[in-house]
């Protein structure tokens, strides 16, 4: 319900954008969206928000103007973030990249952070711990077959500490990196 009367014939582009957002909110929520004309981005319930600064689109639950609950964020570059949002941040979920790689696990500031798995199709590329999008801590990186891998410690994307590496010619190295 609109509590302010706005002249829809106005030539002001801001008023047209506000009316367009109100209409979208109403349609996306079966007419039940809560829309605040003093802050067009502040809505509750399920809806769609288009962020004009980078043309990313969020569809999902919102509370007090923030992403909260289940939702999907699609960025201009084609990356899709979906999962559980807490206080406007994705905490656990799935990231699908334009090149078809898929990450599932913990996320912080839209980066892989915590425990997670990176796959391409059905093949696991890396399974383990992450910090700011880097392999970090204990993890296993698989080569182009499951017989070629490194299983060990990582530090910001670099093999570091104890690990085991199996090479294509079946040689095995166990030790410090």
SVG drawing of the C-alpha trace seen along z (x, -y; Angstrom):
<svg xmlns="http://www.w3.org/2000/svg" viewBox="-2 -17 62 62">
<polyline fill="none" stroke="black" stroke-width="0.4" points="0.0,0.0 1.3,-3.4 0.9,-5.9 2.1,-8.9 0.2,-10.2 2.5,-10.7 1.6,-12.2 2.4,-9.4 2.4,-11.9 5.4,-13.7 8.4,-14.1 10.8,-13.5 12.9,-10.4 13.4,-9.6 9.6,-9.5 9.2,-7.2 12.0,-4.9 10.3,-4.8 6.9,-4.0 8.6,-1.3 10.3,0.2 7.0,0.1 5.2,1.9 8.0,4.5 7.8,5.0 4.0,5.4 4.1,7.9 7.0,10.0 5.2,10.4 1.7,11.0 0.9,7.4 2.1,7.7 5.5,6.0 6.3,3.4 7.8,0.4 9.2,-2.7 9.2,-5.8 11.7,-7.5 14.2,-4.6 13.3,-2.7 15.8,0.1 14.2,0.8 11.7,3.6 10.8,6.7 9.7,10.1 10.7,11.8 11.5,9.6 14.0,8.5 16.4,5.6 18.5,4.3 21.6,2.5 22.1,-0.2 25.8,-0.9 26.9,2.5 23.6,4.0 23.7,6.9 20.4,8.5 19.3,10.0 16.2,12.1 15.2,13.5 14.4,12.7 15.0,9.2 14.6,7.8 15.0,4.1 16.6,3.3 19.2,6.0 19.5,9.5 18.4,11.9 17.4,15.6 17.5,17.5 18.4,15.6 20.4,15.4 22.7,12.6 23.7,12.5 26.6,10.2 27.2,8.4 30.2,10.8 27.9,13.8 28.9,15.1 25.8,16.4 25.9,16.5 23.1,18.4 22.4,19.6 21.8,18.3 22.2,14.6 22.7,13.1 22.8,9.3 23.4,8.6 26.3,11.2 26.2,14.6 27.4,17.0 27.0,20.5 26.0,21.4 27.0,22.0 28.9,19.8 28.6,20.7 31.2,19.1 30.7,18.3 33.3,21.0 31.0,23.6 33.1,24.1 31.0,24.5 32.0,23.8 29.9,25.0 30.8,24.1 31.4,21.2 31.6,17.7 32.6,14.3 32.4,11.0 31.4,12.9 34.7,14.8 35.4,18.5 36.3,18.5 36.2,21.5 35.6,25.1 34.4,25.8 34.6,27.8 35.4,26.5 34.1,28.6 34.0,28.6 31.2,30.8 31.4,33.9 35.2,33.6 36.5,32.1 39.3,29.6 39.9,28.7 38.4,29.7 39.5,28.1 39.9,24.8 40.0,21.3 40.9,17.7 39.9,14.8 39.6,17.0 42.9,18.8 43.5,22.4 44.6,22.0 45.1,24.7 44.5,28.4 43.2,29.3 43.4,31.6 43.9,30.3 43.2,32.9 44.8,32.9 43.1,33.9 42.6,37.4 42.0,38.6 45.4,40.4 47.2,37.0 46.9,34.9 48.4,32.8 47.1,33.5 48.5,31.3 48.9,27.8 48.4,24.5 49.2,20.9 47.4,18.3 47.3,20.5 50.9,21.9 51.8,25.4 53.4,24.9 54.3,27.3 53.8,31.1 52.0,32.6 51.8,35.5 52.1,35.1 51.4,37.9 52.8,37.1 51.5,38.3 54.3,40.9 53.1,42.3 56.1,40.9 55.1,39.9 56.7,37.1 55.9,36.9 57.4,34.2 57.7,30.5 57.0,27.9"/>
</svg>
